[in-house]
Amino acid sequence: MTDPLASGTPLVIAAHGTRDKSGVAECRALAERIAGKLPGIPVELGFVELAEPGIPEAVRAAVAQAPKKPEEADGDEEPAAAVVVPLMFNTGGHVREDIPEAIDEGRGDARVVYSAPLLPDVRMRKALSRRLSETLAAGEGREEWRSRDTAVVLVGRGALVPDANASHYTLTRMFWEENDLSRVEPAFIQVTRPSVPEALSALAAQGADQIVVQGNFLFPGLLHVWMTEQVEAWQASHPGVEIRIAPVIGDCDEVADVVVDRYREPLDEVGLGEGAPVYMSGLRLQGRKVLVVGAGHVAERRVVRLLEAGADVHVVAPNSGIQLTRMSRKGLVNLERRAFQVEDLDGVWFVQALTNDPEVNALVAQEADSRGIFCVRGDKGRKGSAFTPATQRAGGMTVSVVGDRTPRRSARLRDEVLRALQG
């Protein structure tokens, strides 16, 4: 397969935007850092709101720089004229609706590929952890804080999309365990709860007397200002608690490297066009061994469906929740609480890699591919060899939809088709 960088396909970075001049400047600095990692690739920056240029203008500028398809090239499919990477953490409203609409407005007749947001890439957590370490360190007349003696409020933007808010809770737990902190409470700056003051009060009620408040924000802007104001107001009535505010993630190599990978991923795929590049089929799994690596909420839902299909389900994960533990006790699944081993794939017909560690998922997918076993990756769907469709059953029918990186849209279309079939 050719190096995707050799294609010269332009990159569009789709950022949120802010009225804060320093925030816009840092965003532009990050775009320059990304461009430095993609020599010869046109890089355009566009904003959803509050700053210029808008995403439609950035897409138009990128498409104008797209390489032309050689006349002697085989195949009818038009090459991608640009790749758009959302510079956002999760699949909130901007990622699912606003940016796709802006892309359609700016692309004309060109084919523009839309990539995935930044999380759950482990490098984003590393960037957060580095900012935490800087805040805990001694300096500017303050003493060093030990992580095990420190509690943290990790603040997210807050969204109307439940999946995005749930992802912040997952990030909070991972951040807690990876940094050996006393405790970490999630909070949101807008739209939903718990608020920053509520999270601070919860920690204080548990005896925390040194707290770091850290926003999961990329750049300076109103969100960080609001967070700081709320912290200062709360601390005024709680003088016994010492608080430090961590800086935003900002312009750094971790974020730049994730964006570069998000750019490369769709260009490295064969058959990426309208819809999903899959051959639709159905698996008869009754009595066949199926492996699920991971035991979180997604794994629990998938296991239920696999059992409904009659599969012989084996689950491997260091820890498991209540539902999978109950299934194991009832003999419905074979559950082993340990890390994945390559030998787990012996005799397996189908595997789902659903851990919260991209490296483990990548290993499972790689080993499955070498053995000719179809594998679903929960974190990076296009890096697996199979997709899980949005499925619903009613009236003796099963309706499944496989979309292109937008699970919520797939589920909505599935429901619409099912209603139409039911009359």
FIROKE-181005 format. One line per 10 residues: number of its first residue (from 1); their letters; for each residue x, y, z of N, C-alpha, C. Coordinates in steps of 0.02 Angstrom, whole numbers, plus 50000, padded with zeros to 5 digits. Example, Ala and Ser with C-alpha at 12.3 -4.5 7.8 and 13.67 -1.06 7.14 Angstrom:
BEGIN
1 = AS = 50660/49716/50390/50615/49775/50390/50660/49835/50390; 50642/49888/50354/50684/49947/50357/50645/50002/50394
***
This chain:
BEGIN
1 = MTDPLASGTP = 50042/49940/50000/50000/50000/50000/50044/50062/50000; 50028/50111/49961/50069/50171/49956/50063/50213/50019; 50116/50250/50032/50116/50296/50089/50064/50349/50078; 50016/50358/50125/49964/50409/50115/49992/50479/50109; 50051/50491/50136/50080/50558/50130/50101/50573/50059; 50112/50520/50018/50132/50532/49949/50075/50557/49906; 50013/50552/49932/49955/50573/49893/49950/50649/49887; 49978/50685/49935/49973/50757/49935/49904/50783/49954; 49861/50740/49979/49793/50760/49997/49794/50812/50053; 49761/50869/50044/49761/50922/50095/49726/50900/50160
11 = LVIAAHGTRD = 49746/50930/50214/49716/50920/50280/49680/50983/50300; 49619/50975/50326/49581/51030/50356/49573/51016/50430; 49598/51060/50472/49589/51054/50545/49528/51094/50564; 49478/51059/50592/49414/51092/50610/49414/51106/50685; 49427/51168/50704/49430/51188/50775/49366/51222/50796; 49358/51230/50862/49297/51260/50888/49296/51335/50876; 49348/51369/50898/49351/51442/50893/49337/51475/50960; 49366/51534/50969/49358/51572/51031/49369/51645/51016; 49341/51689/51058/49355/51761/51052/49420/51780/51085; 49448/51733/51124/49511/51745/51158/49569/51744/51108
21 = KSGVAECRAL = 49602/51801/51100/49655/51806/51049/49712/51758/51063; 49728/51748/51128/49782/51702/51144/49762/51630/51127; 49697/51614/51135/49673/51547/51117/49678/51535/51042; 49659/51584/51003/49664/51578/50930/49737/51572/50909; 49780/51612/50941/49852/51611/50924/49882/51542/50940; 49863/51513/50996/49890/51447/51013/49863/51393/50967; 49801/51400/50946/49772/51353/50898/49810/51357/50831; 49825/51418/50809/49863/51426/50747/49934/51397/50755; 49963/51405/50814/50029/51377/50826/50028/51301/50821; 49974/51271/50847/49968/51198/50842/49961/51177/50769
31 = AERIAGKLPG = 49921/51215/50731/49914/51200/50659/49981/51203/50623; 50023/51251/50642/50090/51256/50612/50133/51196/50633; 50126/51175/50694/50164/51116/50718/50143/51054/50678; 50077/51046/50667/50051/50990/50629/50077/50993/50557; 50076/51052/50527/50100/51060/50459/50174/51041/50454; 50213/51055/50507/50283/51037/50507/50294/50961/50507; 50245/50925/50532/50249/50852/50533/50222/50821/50468; 50195/50862/50423/50167/50838/50360/50198/50877/50302; 50262/50870/50291/50295/50909/50238/50264/50895/50170; 50250/50948/50134/50221/50942/50068/50146/50935/50066
41 = IPVELGFVEL = 50114/50932/50125/50041/50925/50128/50010/50993/50144; 49964/51018/50102/49930/51081/50119/49888/51072/50183; 49894/51118/50230/49857/51114/50293/49817/51178/50301; 49751/51172/50307/49707/51229/50317/49673/51224/50385; 49663/51280/50418/49630/51283/50483/49565/51321/50476; 49510/51291/50501/49445/51323/50500/49412/51317/50568; 49365/51363/50582/49333/51366/50647/49257/51357/50641; 49228/51322/50690/49156/51314/50692/49122/51382/50703; 49150/51421/50749/49120/51486/50766/49172/51530/50800; 49157/51593/50806/49194/51642/50846/49261/51662/50818
51 = AEPGIPEAVR = 49284/51633/50764/49348/51651/50734/49345/51636/50659; 49391/51665/50623/49394/51657/50550/49460/51624/50530; 49459/51586/50475/49403/51574/50429/49357/51519/50455; 49297/51516/50427/49251/51463/50444/49273/51398/50411; 49243/51343/50432/49260/51279/50403/49243/51274/50329; 49186/51300/50306/49174/51297/50233/49228/51330/50192; 49254/51388/50216/49307/51422/50180/49371/51381/50180; 49386/51350/50238/49446/51309/50242/49441/51248/50196; 49382/51218/50193/49372/51160/50149/49381/51181/50076; 49351/51238/50057/49358/51262/49988/49431/51274/49970
61 = AAVAQAPKKP = 49468/51303/50017/49539/51317/50004/49578/51251/49997; 49561/51201/50037/49596/51137/50033/49580/51102/49968; 49516/51101/49949/49496/51067/49887/49530/51098/49827; 49539/51164/49829/49573/51198/49773/49645/51176/49766; 49675/51149/49819/49744/51126/49817/49751/51051/49808; 49695/51017/49800/49696/50944/49795/49730/50922/49731; 49771/50869/49735/49802/50844/49673/49750/50815/49626; 49762/50823/49561/49715/50797/49511/49726/50723/49501; 49672/50687/49487/49676/50616/49474/49710/50606/49405; 49764/50565/49403/49796/50553/49338/49749/50522/49288
71 = EEADGDEEPA = 49753/50542/49226/49708/50516/49175/49716/50441/49165; 49778/50416/49177/49789/50345/49166/49772/50302/49227; 49748/50335/49282/49733/50297/49343/49675/50250/49332; 49680/50190/49362/49627/50141/49356/49572/50156/49406; 49513/50131/49391/49457/50137/49438/49416/50199/49426; 49355/50195/49449/49309/50251/49439/49305/50297/49499; 49329/50274/49557/49320/50313/49618/49365/50375/49618; 49335/50430/49634/49372/50493/49638/49414/50493/49702; 49478/50511/49698/49518/50513/49759/49494/50569/49806; 49508/50561/49869/49488/50611/49918/49522/50678/49902
81 = AAVVVPLMFN = 49483/50731/49900/49510/50797/49887/49537/50830/49951; 49516/50805/50010/49539/50831/50074/49517/50784/50129; 49552/50788/50185/49533/50752/50246/49520/50804/50299; 49463/50800/50332/49445/50846/50386/49453/50810/50453; 49493/50837/50497/49502/50809/50565/49472/50858/50615; 49422/50837/50654/49394/50881/50705/49442/50888/50764; 49462/50948/50780/49507/50962/50836/49466/50965/50900; 49434/50910/50916/49389/50906/50973/49396/50838/51005; 49377/50834/51069/49391/50773/51106/49342/50717/51089; 49277/50731/51090/49226/50679/51086/49176/50693/51031
91 = TGGHVREDIP = 49129/50647/51023/49078/50653/50970/49018/50692/50995; 49027/50755/51010/48972/50798/51030/48936/50827/50970; 48894/50877/50983/48852/50905/50930/48892/50936/50873; 48948/50969/50888/48988/50999/50835/49017/50945/50789; 49041/50890/50819/49071/50836/50780/49019/50800/50738; 48960/50791/50766/48909/50749/50732/48866/50789/50683; 48859/50853/50694/48812/50891/50653/48844/50953/50620; 48873/50997/50660/48895/51062/50634/48952/51055/50583; 49002/51015/50601/49060/51008/50555/49040/50972/50491; 49003/50915/50494/48981/50884/50430/48941/50932/50386
101 = EAIDEGRGDA = 48898/50973/50416/48860/51020/50376/48906/51073/50344; 48957/51095/50382/49004/51144/50355/49046/51113/50299; 49063/51050/50305/49101/51016/50252/49059/51013/50188; 48995/50995/50195/48952/50992/50136/48945/51060/50102; 48945/51112/50143/48938/51180/50116/49000/51200/50076; 49058/51175/50096/49119/51198/50064/49149/51152/50012; 49128/51089/50009/49163/51042/49966/49142/51043/49893; 49084/51072/49878/49059/51071/49809/49046/50999/49787; 49074/50979/49730/49066/50911/49706/49124/50866/49726; 49172/50892/49762/49231/50853/49780/49215/50804/49836
111 = RVVYSAPLLP = 49254/50750/49839/49246/50701/49893/49292/50719/49950; 49263/50734/50007/49301/50753/50066/49290/50701/50120; 49343/50676/50149/49340/50623/50200/49340/50655/50269; 49297/50630/50312/49290/50656/50380/49319/50605/50429; 49368/50624/50468/49402/50579/50513/49371/50583/50583; 49405/50552/50632/49378/50545/50700/49405/50598/50747; 49370/50611/50803/49396/50659/50853/49457/50630/50890; 49483/50667/50939/49548/50652/50968/49547/50595/51019; 49496/50590/51059/49493/50536/51108/49464/50474/51076; 49480/50413/51102/49514/50400/51166/49589/50388/51161
121 = DVRMRKALSR = 49623/50421/51116/49695/50408/51107/49733/50421/51172; 49776/50375/51190/49813/50378/51253/49858/50440/51255; 49879/50465/51198/49923/50524/51198/49888/50586/51224; 49822/50589/51218/49786/50647/51246/49789/50644/51322; 49785/50584/51350/49790/50578/51423/49861/50595/51446; 49910/50577/51405/49979/50594/51423/49990/50669/51424; 49957/50704/51377/49963/50777/51376/49931/50807/51439; 49874/50781/51460/49842/50803/51522/49887/50789/51582; 49916/50729/51583/49959/50710/51640/50020/50754/51644; 50047/50775/51587/50105/50819/51589/50087/50887/51619
131 = RLSETLAAGE = 50029/50913/51602/50007/50977/51632/49995/50969/51707; 49970/50910/51726/49960/50897/51798/50028/50898/51834; 50077/50864/51806/50143/50861/51837/50173/50931/51845; 50163/50973/51795/50188/51042/51800/50154/51079/51858; 50090/51065/51868/50053/51099/51921/50071/51074/51990; 50089/51010/51995/50109/50982/52060/50180/51002/52079; 50220/51019/52030/50291/51032/52043/50301/51096/52084; 50357/51099/52119/50375/51159/52157/50393/51215/52108; 50383/51277/52130/50400/51334/52089/50359/51394/52106; 50385/51453/52091/50350/51516/52103/50327/51522/52176
141 = GREEWRSRDT = 50373/51503/52222/50359/51509/52293/50313/51456/52322; 50298/51404/52285/50254/51352/52310/50293/51287/52316; 50271/51245/52363/50304/51181/52375/50276/51127/52329; 50313/51073/52322/50291/51018/52280/50235/50980/52315; 50185/50960/52276/50131/50917/52302/50142/50846/52276; 50133/50798/52321/50135/50728/52300/50067/50708/52270; 50069/50670/52216/50006/50653/52183/49960/50614/52229; 49987/50569/52269/49945/50527/52312/49910/50566/52367; 49935/50626/52380/49903/50670/52430/49857/50722/52398; 49850/50719/52333/49814/50771/52296/49751/50744/52263
151 = AVVLVGRGAL = 49697/50782/52269/49635/50766/52233/49630/50813/52173; 49592/50791/52123/49586/50830/52061/49513/50834/52041; 49493/50893/52018/49429/50901/51982/49447/50907/51908; 49426/50858/51868/49439/50858/51797/49377/50885/51762; 49384/50941/51729/49327/50979/51702/49321/50970/51627; 49263/50948/51605/49248/50943/51534/49202/50999/51512; 49194/51005/51446/49151/51057/51419/49079/51048/51439; 49054/50986/51432/48983/50972/51442/48946/50976/51375; 48903/50926/51362/48870/50922/51297/48798/50898/51305; 48759/50910/51253/48691/50883/51251/48690/50810/51231
161 = VPDANASHYT = 48747/50785/51206/48753/50716/51184/48776/50673/51243; 48736/50626/51267/48756/50585/51325/48822/50548/51315; 48836/50525/51254/48898/50487/51242/48959/50530/51257; 48957/50593/51239/49014/50637/51251/49025/50647/51326; 48972/50656/51365/48978/50663/51437/49002/50598/51470; 48978/50542/51444/49000/50477/51471/49074/50467/51458; 49098/50490/51400/49169/50483/51384/49212/50522/51434; 49185/50579/51458/49223/50618/51508/49229/50579/51573; 49177/50542/51592/49182/50501/51652/49234/50446/51643; 49237/50416/51584/49288/50365/51571/49358/50396/51575
171 = LTRMFWEEND = 49366/50455/51545/49430/50489/51548/49450/50504/51620; 49402/50524/51661/49415/50540/51731/49444/50480/51767; 49413/50422/51757/49437/50361/51791/49507/50342/51768; 49519/50344/51703/49585/50328/51677/49638/50376/51703; 49621/50440/51705/49667/50492/51729/49683/50480/51802; 49634/50461/51841/49643/50447/51913/49694/50391/51922; 49682/50335/51890/49724/50277/51901/49794/50285/51872; 49800/50319/51816/49866/50327/51784/49911/50375/51821; 49883/50419/51863/49924/50469/51897/49929/50459/51973; 49903/50403/51998/49910/50385/52069/49886/50442/52114
181 = LSRVEPAFIQ = 49828/50470/52097/49800/50525/52136/49757/50501/52193; 49747/50545/52242/49705/50527/52299/49633/50515/52276; 49608/50558/52233/49541/50551/52206/49533/50600/52148; 49489/50582/52101/49474/50627/52046/49398/50629/52037; 49371/50690/52035/49299/50699/52025/49288/50731/51956; 49240/50706/51917/49223/50738/51854/49179/50799/51866; 49184/50848/51822/49140/50906/51824/49132/50933/51753; 49082/50976/51744/49070/51006/51678/49061/51081/51687; 49083/51118/51637/49080/51191/51642/49014/51219/51617; 48976/51180/51578/48913/51204/51551/48868/51145/51532
191 = VTRPSVPEAL = 48806/51158/51521/48755/51113/51494/48731/51061/51544; 48778/51027/51579/48758/50972/51622/48796/50975/51688; 48781/50930/51733/48810/50927/51799/48848/50860/51806; 48891/50856/51859/48904/50903/51913/48944/50964/51891; 48932/51020/51924/48969/51081/51910/49035/51080/51946; 49077/51128/51931/49142/51133/51965/49133/51143/52041; 49091/51190/52063/49081/51197/52136/49055/51133/52168; 49010/51098/52134/48984/51035/52163/49040/50984/52171; 49084/50978/52122/49139/50930/52127/49188/50949/52182; 49202/51014/52187/49246/51038/52241/49217/51023/52310
201 = SALAAQGADQ = 49152/51035/52317/49120/51022/52382/49121/50948/52399; 49113/50906/52348/49115/50834/52359/49183/50812/52384; 49236/50839/52356/49304/50822/52378/49317/50849/52449; 49295/50910/52461/49306/50940/52527/49270/50899/52581; 49210/50875/52564/49171/50834/52612/49207/50769/52629; 49250/50747/52584/49288/50685/52596/49356/50699/52627; 49369/50762/52646/49430/50779/52681/49487/50804/52639; 49476/50815/52574/49530/50840/52531/49548/50911/52550; 49613/50925/52559/49633/50993/52576/49683/51022/52526; 49703/50983/52476/49742/51010/52420/49713/50980/52356
211 = IVVQGNFLFP = 49689/51025/52313/49652/51005/52254/49680/51041/52193; 49688/51004/52139/49704/51033/52074/49641/51032/52033; 49624/51090/52004/49568/51093/51957/49598/51098/51887; 49582/51048/51846/49612/51043/51780/49558/51038/51727; 49558/51085/51681/49511/51084/51626/49537/51042/51569; 49494/50999/51543/49512/50960/51483/49496/51003/51422; 49533/51059/51417/49524/51108/51364/49588/51113/51324; 49581/51122/51259/49640/51126/51216/49674/51194/51221; 49634/51248/51222/49664/51315/51216/49633/51363/51267; 49667/51418/51281/49637/51470/51324/49573/51497/51292
221 = GLLHVWMTEQ = 49525/51515/51335/49462/51541/51310/49413/51550/51367; 49350/51562/51349/49300/51576/51400/49290/51517/51447; 49295/51455/51422/49284/51397/51466/49334/51397/51523; 49397/51411/51508/49448/51412/51560/49438/51473/51606; 49416/51528/51578/49402/51588/51619/49344/51573/51667; 49289/51544/51641/49232/51528/51684/49252/51479/51740; 49292/51430/51721/49314/51381/51770/49354/51416/51826; 49400/51460/51806/49440/51495/51855/49398/51539/51901; 49348/51573/51873/49304/51615/51914/49264/51573/51963; 49240/51516/51942/49202/51472/51987/49245/51445/52043
231 = VEAWQASHPG = 49307/51429/52027/49353/51404/52078/49368/51459/52130; 49381/51518/52105/49397/51573/52151/49338/51590/52196; 49278/51588/52169/49218/51602/52210/49208/51549/52263; 49220/51486/52244/49211/51431/52292/49264/51435/52347; 49326/51449/52328/49380/51450/52377/49373/51506/52427; 49340/51560/52407/49331/51616/52453/49292/51596/52515; 49248/51546/52508/49209/51523/52566/49237/51457/52594; 49294/51435/52569/49326/51373/52595/49401/51387/52603; 49420/51431/52649/49491/51451/52656/49537/51394/52678; 49509/51341/52705/49551/51285/52728/49574/51238/52673
241 = VEIRIAPVIG = 49550/51249/52612/49568/51206/52556/49614/51245/52509; 49671/51215/52493/49717/51247/52447/49704/51220/52376; 49700/51266/52328/49683/51245/52260/49734/51274/52211; 49753/51232/52164/49794/51254/52107/49756/51239/52042; 49762/51285/51995/49728/51277/51930/49780/51259/51877; 49769/51203/51845/49816/51179/51794/49806/51218/51728; 49858/51226/51689/49851/51258/51623/49815/51213/51574; 49790/51243/51520/49758/51204/51466/49810/51160/51431; 49788/51112/51391/49834/51067/51357/49879/51106/51309; 49850/51147/51267/49888/51192/51224/49923/51159/51166
251 = DCDEVADVVV = 49966/51198/51135/50005/51176/51077/50060/51129/51100; 50056/51065/51080/50105/51016/51102/50110/50959/51052; 50163/50920/51057/50174/50865/51010/50122/50810/51017; 50098/50797/51078/50049/50743/51086/49987/50755/51043; 49960/50815/51048/49900/50830/51008/49916/50830/50934; 49972/50859/50915/49991/50861/50845/49998/50791/50816; 50028/50746/50853/50037/50677/50829/49971/50641/50820; 49924/50653/50866/49858/50622/50859/49823/50648/50795; 49827/50713/50783/49795/50741/50723/49827/50712/50660; 49892/50705/50660/49926/50676/50602/49901/50605/50589
261 = DRYREPLDEV = 49894/50566/50643/49868/50497/50634/49796/50497/50611; 49756/50544/50637/49686/50548/50614/49683/50566/50540; 49731/50605/50517/49735/50622/50446/49755/50560/50404; 49803/50523/50428/49829/50467/50390/49780/50408/50387; 49743/50396/50441/49703/50335/50445/49655/50325/50386; 49613/50374/50369/49567/50361/50313/49601/50356/50245; 49659/50389/50237/49695/50385/50173/49729/50317/50165; 49737/50282/50220/49770/50217/50217/49721/50160/50208; 49657/50178/50195/49604/50128/50189/49586/50116/50116; 49579/50054/50097/49554/50037/50031/49478/50039/50032
271 = GLGEGAPVYM = 49448/50070/49982/49375/50069/49977/49340/50121/50017; 49376/50171/50041/49344/50223/50081/49308/50271/50035; 49243/50272/50036/49205/50316/49993/49140/50333/50028; 49086/50338/49989/49021/50351/50019/49000/50290/50060; 48974/50302/50120/48954/50246/50162/49014/50214/50193; 49007/50150/50211/49060/50113/50244/49090/50062/50197; 49157/50054/50196/49189/50009/50149/49187/49936/50173; 49127/49908/50175/49119/49839/50198/49075/49801/50151; 49082/49735/50152/49037/49691/50116/48986/49666/50167; 48923/49684/50157/48872/49666/50206/48857/49592/50204
281 = SGLRLQGRKV = 48855/49561/50262/48841/49489/50267/48813/49476/50337; 48807/49413/50355/48784/49394/50422/48824/49335/50446; 48839/49333/50510/48879/49278/50538/48834/49229/50575; 48841/49165/50560/48807/49112/50597/48855/49088/50651; 48844/49112/50712/48891/49100/50766/48868/49047/50816; 48813/49015/50804/48786/48967/50852/48837/48911/50865; 48856/48904/50928/48902/48852/50948/48975/48866/50931; 48989/48924/50901/49057/48939/50881/49090/48984/50934; 49155/48975/50944/49192/49013/50995/49204/49084/50972; 49182/49131/51014/49192/49203/51001/49229/49232/51061
291 = LVVGAGHVAE = 49280/49272/51047/49319/49304/51100/49303/49378/51105; 49291/49401/51167/49283/49472/51181/49339/49493/51228; 49380/49540/51207/49435/49565/51249/49414/49632/51277; 49405/49634/51343/49378/49693/51375/49311/49677/51408; 49294/49714/51461/49233/49698/51497/49197/49761/51521; 49201/49815/51482/49166/49876/51499/49094/49875/51475; 49063/49935/51474/48992/49939/51456/48980/49917/51383; 49025/49935/51338/49017/49915/51268/49022/49839/51263; 49071/49810/51297/49079/49737/51295/49016/49702/51322; 48988/49729/51375/48927/49698/51404/48871/49697/51353
301 = RRVVRLLEAG = 48861/49753/51316/48808/49754/51266/48821/49705/51210; 48884/49702/51188/48901/49657/51133/48893/49583/51154; 48912/49568/51215/48907/49499/51239/48834/49476/51238; 48789/49520/51259/48718/49502/51258/48696/49483/51188; 48716/49522/51138/48696/49508/51069/48729/49443/51044; 48791/49432/51064/48825/49370/51043/48792/49309/51073; 48770/49314/51135/48734/49259/51166/48667/49247/51131; 48634/49301/51111/48571/49294/51075/48581/49256/51009; 48642/49264/50980/48658/49229/50918/48681/49157/50930; 48684/49137/50994/48703/49068/51010/48777/49056/51014
311 = ADVHVVAPNS = 48818/49108/51016/48890/49100/51016/48916/49073/51082; 48972/49038/51078/49009/49015/51137/49057/49072/51156; 49036/49114/51203/49071/49177/51216/49124/49169/51271; 49185/49191/51254/49241/49192/51302/49262/49265/51311; 49268/49287/51373/49286/49356/51388/49351/49356/51427; 49398/49399/51405/49462/49407/51440/49470/49480/51458; 49478/49495/51522/49487/49563/51546/49513/49562/51617; 49556/49610/51637/49580/49612/51706/49525/49621/51757; 49473/49659/51738/49417/49672/51783/49352/49665/51745; 49297/49655/51781/49232/49650/51749/49179/49683/51792
321 = GIQLTRMSRK = 49126/49707/51760/49070/49737/51796/49020/49686/51822; 48967/49712/51851/48918/49669/51883/48884/49622/51833; 48865/49650/51775/48826/49610/51728/48867/49550/51701; 48929/49562/51680/48969/49507/51654/48987/49457/51709; 48997/49482/51770/49011/49436/51825/48952/49390/51837; 48891/49417/51835/48831/49375/51843/48825/49324/51787; 48839/49346/51724/48835/49300/51668/48884/49242/51677; 48943/49258/51703/48994/49207/51714/48971/49157/51768; 48943/49183/51822/48920/49139/51876/48863/49093/51853; 48823/49118/51806/48768/49077/51780/48792/49029/51725
331 = GLVNLERRAF = 48856/49033/51707/48882/48989/51656/48866/49010/51585; 48844/49073/51576/48827/49097/51509/48889/49115/51469; 48941/49139/51503/49003/49156/51469/49062/49126/51507; 49117/49119/51472/49180/49098/51504/49221/49160/51516; 49227/49182/51579/49260/49244/51597/49326/49230/51632; 49380/49258/51604/49446/49253/51635/49472/49322/51650; 49485/49336/51715/49507/49402/51736/49583/49406/51733; 49609/49425/51677/49680/49433/51664/49691/49472/51600; 49753/49486/51585/49769/49522/51523/49764/49474/51463; 49754/49504/51405/49749/49465/51343/49815/49430/51328
341 = QVEDLDGVWF = 49810/49367/51304/49867/49329/51280/49853/49306/51209; 49904/49302/51168/49895/49283/51098/49860/49215/51093; 49874/49170/51140/49845/49103/51138/49769/49105/51147; 49742/49161/51170/49669/49166/51179/49632/49160/51112; 49668/49172/51057/49637/49169/50991/49632/49098/50963; 49661/49050/50997/49658/48981/50973/49586/48957/50968; 49567/48932/50910/49500/48905/50900/49445/48956/50895; 49463/49021/50890/49413/49074/50888/49390/49086/50816; 49325/49098/50807/49296/49114/50742/49290/49190/50731; 49282/49227/50786/49267/49298/50781/49289/49330/50846
351 = VQALTNDPEV = 49319/49391/50842/49344/49424/50903/49325/49497/50903; 49312/49523/50962/49298/49594/50971/49347/49623/51021; 49386/49673/51000/49436/49706/51043/49405/49769/51071; 49385/49768/51135/49344/49821/51163/49373/49849/51227; 49440/49848/51234/49470/49876/51293/49476/49952/51286; 49496/49986/51340/49507/50058/51337/49580/50075/51324; 49619/50024/51304/49690/50033/51288/49700/50021/51214; 49713/50074/51174/49722/50066/51101/49777/50017/51083; 49830/50012/51125/49885/49967/51109/49863/49894/51114; 49822/49879/51164/49797/49811/51171/49750/49794/51113
361 = NALVAQEADS = 49705/49841/51096/49660/49830/51040/49698/49819/50975; 49751/49857/50966/49791/49850/50905/49825/49781/50903; 49849/49758/50960/49881/49692/50963/49831/49637/50946; 49771/49642/50976/49719/49592/50962/49703/49590/50888; 49693/49650/50858/49675/49653/50787/49732/49626/50743; 49793/49643/50761/49850/49619/50721/49856/49543/50723; 49851/49515/50783/49858/49442/50790/49799/49406/50757; 49739/49436/50763/49681/49405/50731/49688/49405/50655; 49713/49461/50629/49723/49466/50556/49773/49414/50531; 49826/49404/50569/49876/49354/50548/49849/49283/50548
371 = RGIFCVRGDK = 49795/49271/50586/49765/49205/50589/49702/49199/50546; 49685/49252/50510/49626/49249/50469/49561/49252/50507; 49562/49286/50565/49502/49292/50608/49476/49363/50601; 49412/49371/50586/49383/49438/50582/49381/49470/50651; 49398/49535/50655/49404/49570/50719/49371/49638/50715; 49330/49653/50766/49301/49719/50775/49342/49757/50827; 49363/49818/50810/49398/49861/50858/49350/49914/50883; 49342/49917/50948/49295/49965/50977/49320/50036/50976; 49386/50048/50973/49413/50115/50976/49426/50145/50907; 49451/50105/50861/49466/50129/50793/49436/50078/50744
381 = GRKGSAFTPA = 49373/50089/50727/49337/50040/50687/49372/50021/50623; 49402/50070/50589/49432/50056/50524/49498/50019/50529; 49524/50011/50589/49584/49972/50598/49568/49898/50611; 49504/49882/50618/49483/49813/50623/49464/49786/50555; 49446/49722/50552/49427/49691/50488/49352/49681/50484; 49314/49704/50535/49241/49698/50535/49212/49756/50573; 49150/49773/50557/49113/49826/50592/49054/49794/50628; 49032/49826/50682/48970/49806/50715/48915/49856/50695; 48863/49834/50662/48811/49881/50641/48765/49900/50697; 48729/49955/50688/48674/49973/50732/48615/49928/50714
391 = TQRAGGMTVS = 48593/49887/50761/48545/49834/50747/48484/49838/50792; 48426/49823/50764/48364/49820/50803/48319/49767/50773; 48280/49733/50815/48235/49681/50792/48164/49698/50812; 48118/49684/50767/48047/49695/50782/48006/49662/50727; 47949/49633/50746/47904/49604/50697/47935/49552/50653; 47981/49512/50679/48013/49460/50640/48067/49485/50593; 48086/49549/50598/48137/49578/50554/48197/49601/50595; 48254/49599/50564/48315/49627/50593/48340/49681/50545; 48348/49742/50570/48373/49797/50530/48441/49817/50557; 48491/49820/50512/48559/49839/50531/48584/49894/50485
401 = VVGDRTPRRS = 48619/49942/50513/48647/49996/50474/48721/50004/50493; 48764/50004/50443/48835/50018/50453/48848/50087/50422; 48868/50134/50464/48880/50202/50439/48954/50217/50433; 48969/50280/50423/49038/50303/50414/49058/50348/50471; 49079/50318/50528/49107/50353/50586/49055/50392/50625; 48991/50383/50614/48941/50420/50651/48890/50372/50680; 48906/50338/50736/48861/50288/50765/48791/50314/50779; 48786/50377/50803/48720/50404/50819/48677/50411/50757; 48709/50433/50702/48672/50438/50639/48650/50369/50615; 48693/50319/50623/48676/50251/50603/48615/50226/50642
411 = ARLRDEVLRA = 48615/50238/50708/48559/50216/50749/48495/50252/50729; 48499/50317/50714/48440/50354/50694/48411/50328/50628; 48456/50314/50580/48433/50287/50516/48404/50218/50524; 48435/50177/50567/48408/50110/50581/48336/50115/50606; 48324/50160/50653/48257/50167/50681/48207/50191/50628; 48230/50237/50585/48185/50262/50533/48167/50207/50483; 48215/50166/50464/48202/50111/50417/48154/50060/50449; 48165/50046/50513/48123/49998/50547/48051/50022/50550; 48041/50087/50566/47973/50115/50568/47940/50111/50500; 47979/50125/50447/47951/50123/50380/47929/50052/50361
421 = LQG = 47969/50002/50380/47953/49933/50364/47892/49908/50401; 47882/49935/50461/47826/49915/50502/47761/49950/50482; 47768/49998/50436/47709/50033/50411/47679/50079/50460
***
